[in-house]
Amino acid sequence: MPVAPGERLGPYEVVARVGAGGMGEVWRARDTRLDRSVAIKVLPAHLSADTHFRERFEREARTISALTHPHICTLYDVGNASGIDFLVMEYLEGESLADRLARGPMPIEEAMRVGIQVAEALDRAHNAGIVHRDVKPGNIFLTKSGAKLLDFGLAKLSVSGNSAPMMFSGATQQKPLTQEGAIVGTFQYMSPEQLEGAEADARSDIFAFGAVLYEIATGRRAFNGKTRTSVIAAIVSSQPTPISQLQPFTPPALDHVVDRCLVKDPADRWQSARDIAEELKWISEKGSQAGVAAPVTMRRKSRERLAWSIAAVLAVAMSGGSIAWLRRPALQPLPVVRVDLNLTPPLSNYLQGRPLAISPDGRRIAYVDVDSQSSRLFLRGLDRLGATELAGTDNARSAFFSPDGEWIAFVANGQLKKVSVSGGVPQLLTAETGVDGSWSDDGTILIASTGGIRRVSANGGRSDLLVPWDAKSGLTDHRIASLLPGGKAVLLCSMPAIGASPADQKIAVYDLKTRSFHVLRGGTNVRYLPSGHLLYVDHGSLFAVGFDPKTYAMTSNPVLIAQDVMTNGASGVAAFDVSKNGFLTYALGSVAAPMTRVVLVDRHGVATPIALPAHPYEHPRVSPDGKHLVMSIRAQTTDVWVYDFERGTLGRLTFTPTENETPIWSPDGRRVLFSSTREQHARTHYVRNFDGTGSDDPLVDTTEHSHVSAISPDGKTLLITQFTSGSGSDLLTWSPGGKPRPLLQTPFDERAARFSPDARWIAYSSTESGHTEVYVIPANGGGKWQVSTNGGVAPVWSRDGRELFYRNGNDMDVVEVTPGSSFAASVPRVLFSGEFQNLPRGDADYDVTPDGQHFVMLERDKETKPPPVILVANWLEELKSLTAAQADSTH
């Protein structure tokens, strides 16, 4: 029987077809009991009708369901509804390894990580007595949390000796490559014994894994040929070109691992996937210098003999040079070296937290990259040319290393997490987070949070307040914080008042014994150096000053280290960091937000530029009459500006040295409402005439960081998104004469709310399902509908209320809304796609014109170059010279 969207299979509501495998169709569905997305595989009728098959299928499916492993696609359920047999599996988002390899080989670090994960998954299956028999790139899926082995459609229970195929299959779109007959599997990755029709066991999977690992590292199949016969002949009788010949910087030991996987006789291969995983981990730890455990080929031996010969010649030559060196009268200090790291992908110029970090040993750089949709964390080994994305770090905004350099802590989605430098699933530490943090030698992490500096164990758990805000001394809104040597005092930056200009920030020390503050000087982003110096930024310049951590006294005048360090003018966040062994890294440039251009996009996705220069534009909103556009520009200060479509002019509406952002129009189009940090509150929301006349009239204060999101059509109710420390973002309502009241206050993130034009409904986005989706609730309460089905943010209503738009990655999706007293919407469809900006925090960075035919959107300015990231080696020698020159000039 056919399956269609909207149909129910037991508790599962079918949403959309994903694809087809060799053994049936795969559909995305919603588990109505747990409100989660799942994948359903519908079995072909001719198999379901076979009683013997169904009995064996159910028995073997129970065995597969026991394979609980982070890198194996999980089988949730087996069911029958209306005569349809189906499997229910984990729904995966990402891409297959086959699709990834279509773009070329993986960087070696990423290749090793995927190889380790797949080997561990195979080891788990083999220990359960299950042989996969179809290991190939198409059956490995790459997700944000790592690789997943799936599609056990040809698996067998090795303990039973029954070679008939199992029917368990993962949720991927596959081409029907599996051949019928005695040969079971995809022949390009089959072992010789499978091709000869012999029984397959775990070592057959190891052969296929070796072929996959070869392809990951080289981008080429291990065995190729123009015909099927020639491919089979290559598998049975030849060896592939060594990886190290195709990829010269590959660790030599990887050749040994792959060669042994691909040995023709199963008895001579690796005998367990666990051994392979351990070997790959060893190679990954040793890096490019990992040697060969045993000679592999005569060609390798020849290369090694040549290398040793060259080394011997160099040793003789250098011996004379060494004698000459020892005769020198004095050793010269090592030079200071500055290089542009040319990070790929580049460091983002959208600074929210601490975007750039260097490990204490100076071996690695961690940084935040922001594309048009999200931010994520990348890791670059300084012995490598490329960076690797760390899975599971979506919406990261701040990063810092553990003291041993093996972990990276980061802030994302209102939570503090940590991830190993070797990859893996990030671990949640606490939800009580702020903007920035530091990892102390005592195994605790300090977090700058609302109310003060909090301390949490690096193993996770609840935090405790370590440094409170101090209204008496005027030190509030603490930022960067770290323990000074001995752990008896905290070094931090602090605002003299909530909402003050970053230029007013103070560097201070908080004595934990006396519970008192000692203000040192102005500046932001302070770091303590073991050399007895403080490193800090002041108005975009990087300075160092002598400092005694025992007396809290500065022991010298500041010296200039670097100018034009990239700094967020609204928060004071600067992009720099320093290692313990003399490496300094910083980003150059004054822009601290992505440079964008305003474009008018039609319903087919065709963009027409609006004649405006590139700026860091945010939150464009079209006036009710369609004649004006209000938006904020994030520069040294963030201000609200108004663009006149008819005159082609752009005018500034706010003039304070603070954040003025998230503007919206009043229903009559005469006034603009916006959020600001200028008062003694976390946020105050103002209104003023859009033509610039009059003054800014305060509407409501909030005790937490918040944005004004929307105003009701009658102008009597505001929707506010409030970012609460420890609970993410919530939705509030406010009416004149009252106080803000919770509309949606949950452990999840709700934001970007909009009233429908008839004021009946409120659309918003929420993370309650585990993914960000768009929902609609009645404005007066009493129901909820999920509108998006596969992710969605930033909902915007058409002016007639008959359409609701939202962003889903690069897609602009739309649902048609049926007017009436009850909410009804069509199945979402993609209206157009394009790389237009959507801020990581989820606010709508676009708007719809009154006629519903165009969208005002922002696209990244292609002419704006990413900020250069400079690495300075041995910079402490330069600091010594600068300090000495300064001392001489004072005498």
Residue, then its C-alpha position, 0 to 999 in steps of 0.5 A: m500500500p502506498v504511503a503519503p504525507g500526513e498519513r499515520l503509521g501507528p503513533y508516527e505521522v508521515v511528513a516527507r519522503v527521504g529516498a529509497g534503499g534496496m529494501g524499501e522507501v524511507w520517509r521522515a515522520r514525527d513520533t507524536r508521543l515523544d514529539r521528535s523526528v524519526a525515519i521510517k522504512v516501509l518494507p516492500a509488499h512482496l517481503s511483508a507477505d512472506t511469513h517466514f521472512r517476517e518472523r526472521f525479520e522481527r527476530e533479527a531486528r530485535t538483535i539490531s536494536a540492541l546495537t546502542h552506540p553513538h556511531i551507529c544509527t539507532l533502530y527505535d521500533v518495528g511496526n505494522a499498520s494498515g497492512i504496512d510493515f515498517l521500521v522506525m529509526e533515528y533521523l539523521e541530519g547531515e550528508s553521506l560520506a559519499d556526498r562529502l567525498a565527491r568534493g575531494p579527500m578529507p583533511i587528515e585530522e578529519a579523516m582520522r576522526v571519521g575512521i576511528q568512529v566507524a571502526e568503533a561502530l564496527d567493533r560494537a556490531h562485531n561483538a554483538g555477532i553482526v556482520h554488516r557486509d556492505v560497508k561503503p561511503g554511502n552507508i556512512f553518514l556525517t552528522k554534527s555529532g560525528a559519523k554514523l554507520l547505517d543501512f544494515g540491509l545486508a547484515k547477517l548474524s554470524v553466530s547463526g550462520n544464516s547468510a540471508p540478509m537482514m532488513f534493517s536499513g538506515a535513513t539515507q537516500q541510496k542508489p540501488l547498487t546492491q546486486e541480487g544473487a550469490i554476491v551480496g553487497t556493493f562490489q567496489y568494496m567487497s572482500p575477495e572472499q565475498l566476490e568468490g561466494a565464500e562466507a563473509d565474517a567480521r574480517s570481510d567488513i575490515f577489508a571494506f573498511g580499509a577501502v573506505l579509509y583509503e578513499i577518505a584519505t585520497g579522494r580515490r577508490a582503492f580499486n578502479g576499473k572501466t568494467r565490473t570485471s576489471v574492478i573485481a580483478a583489481i580487488v582479487s589480484s592487485q594493491p592500490t597505490p600507497i596513500s603516502q604517494l598520493q597525499p605526501f603529508t599523510p602519516p606513513a603509519l596510515d599506509h600500514v593500517v590500510d594495507r593490512c586491511l586490504v590483504k587478500d587472505p582474511a587470516d593475514r588482515w587485522q582480526s578486529a575492528r577494535d585493533i584498527a581503532e586503537e592504531l588510528k588513535w595512536i597515529s592521530e596522537k603522533g601526527s604526521q611523524a607516526g612511523v610504520a610498524a613494519p615494512v610494507t613495500m620495497r618502494r617504502k624501504s627505498r624511500e626510507r634508506l634515501a631519507w636516512s642517507i640524506a640525514a647522515v649527510l646533513a649530520v656530518a655537515m651540521s657537525g662542522g656548523s655546530i663547532a663553528w656555532l659553539r665558537r661564536p662569542a655570544l648567542q643571539p636572541l631568537p628573532v620575533v616573527r610575525v605571520d598571517l595565518n590565512l585561516t580557512p575558513p576565516l575568523s568571523n568578524y562578528l564578535q559576540g564573545r571570545p572568538l579567538a584562542i590559542s592553546p597554552d602550548g601554542r600548538r593550536i588555534a581555536y576560533v569562531d566562524v560565522d556564515s550566513q546562518s550560524s556560527r561554529l567552532f574550528l580548530r587549526g593545528l599550527d603544523r597544518l594548513g587547514a582548519t577542522e570544524l568541531a562537530g556539535t558547536d553550532n552557535a558557538r560564540s566564545a572559546f578557551f582552552s583547558p590548561d593542558g590544551e586537550w579541551i576547548a570550553f565554549v559558550a553556545n545557546g546559553q550553555l557552557k560546554k566542552v569538546s575534546v581537541s580530537g573531536g567527539v560529542p561536546q559535553l554540557l557543563t552548565a546552563e548558567t553561562g554568560v559571554d566569556g570564561s577562563w579555565s583555571d589550573d585548579g580544574t574550575i572554570l570562571i564564567a562572566s554571567t549576569g550578577g557576577i563571576r560564577r565558578v563551575s567544575a570543569n567536569g560540570g555541575r552547578s555553579d557558585l557565585l564567586v565575584p558579585w556585582d558591586a553597586k557601591s563601587g560602581l563595578t557591574d557587568h563583569r566581563i573577562a575574568s581569570l584567577l591570579p596565581g595562587g588562586k586568591a584573587v580574580l582579575l577581571c574587566s567591569m563596567p561602571a554601570i549596566g549599559a555603559s560604553p565599553a570605553d568606560q570599562k575598568i580593569a580590576v582585581y577582586d580579593l577573595k579574602t577581603r571581598s574587595f575590588h582594586v581598580l587598576r586602570g581602564g581597558t578590556n579583555v585583560r590577560y595575566l602573563p607569567s612574565g609579570h605583565l597584563l595584556y589588555v586592549d584599549h580603544g582597539s590597541l593592544f598594550a602590555v603593562g608590568f604587574d605584581p600579582k601579590t600587591y596588585a600594583m602596576t610596575s611599569n607604564p604601558v607599552l604598545i604591542a599592536q594597533d587596530v586589533m579587531t574590537n566590538g565597539a558595542s561590547g569591548v570584546a577583542a580578538f586576541d589571545v596569548s599562550k604561556n610559551g611566547f605565542l601571541t595571536y590577534a585579528l586586525g581590523s576595526v569592523a566587528a560585525p559582518m559587512t552586508r549589502v541590502v538587496l530586494v529579492d523577488r519570490h523566485g530568489v532574484a536579488t536586486p541591490i539597493a543603492l547603499p554602501a556596505h555596512p554591518y546592517e541588521h534587522p531590516r524592517v519595512s514601514p507599513d506604507g512600504k516607503h521607508l526601511v529602518m535597520s540597525i548598523r553595528a559599528q563602534t556603536t550600534d545605532v538605528w538608521v532610516y532609509d528612504f526608498e524614494r529619495g535614496t537617502l540613509g539617515r541616522l535616528t539614534f546618537t548614543p555611544t551604546e547599543n541601539e538595535t532591533p528596531i520595529w515600526s509602530p502600526d501607523g508607521r510614524r514612530v520607531l521602537f527599539s532596544s537600548t543599553r543606555e540606562q541603569h538597566a539591562r535593557t530599556h525599550y524606547v520609541r521616537n518619531f521616525d523623521g528624527t523630531g522629538s526625543d527618545d521616549p522610554l517605554v519599559d525597562t527589563t532586568e535582563h538582556s532583551h530585545v523588542s520583537a513586535i507590536s500588536p496591530d492595535g499598538k497596545t502590546l509589545l512582544i519582547t525576547q528576554f535572554t535570561s542567564g541559566s534559562g535561555s531566551d523567553l517571550l514576554t508581553w508588555s502593555p502601557g502602565g504594567k510590567p513585563r509578563p511571561l508569555l512563554q517561559t520554558p527551559f528552551d529558547e523561544r524568540a523572534a515572535r510576531f503578531s499576525p496582522d489580525a492579532r489572532w496569532i503569534a508566530y515564534s521559534s523554539t528549540e523545544s523539539g531539540h531543533t529550532e522550529v517555528y510554532v504558532i499559538p493563539a494570542n489569547g492562549g489555548g493551543k499550539w501548532q508546529v508550522s515548520t517540519n524540518g527546522g525553521v527560524a525567524p517567522v514573518w507574516s505577509r501583510d494580509g496574513r495569508e502566508l507565513f514565511y521563515r528561514n531554514g538554512n539558506d531556504m526561504d520557506v512559506v506556508e499558506v494560512t487559511p483565515g478563520s477562528s482556528f489555525a490551519a496551514s499548508v505543508p511548507r514549501v521552499l519559495f527560494s534559496g540563497e546565501f542571505q544573512n540570518l543572525p545566529r541568535g535567531d532574530a529575523d534579518y529580513d522583512v516582506t514588502p506590503d504587497g508580499q512580492h519582495f523581501v528586503m534581505l541582507e547578503r554578505d559583501k563579497e568585496t569585504k576581506p576577512p580579518p587577517v589573523i596574525l601569529v607572533a612568535n617569541w613576542l616576549e623578547e620584543l616586550k623586553s626590548l620595548t620595556a627596556a627602551q621605555a625605561d631608558s627614555t624615562h631616565 
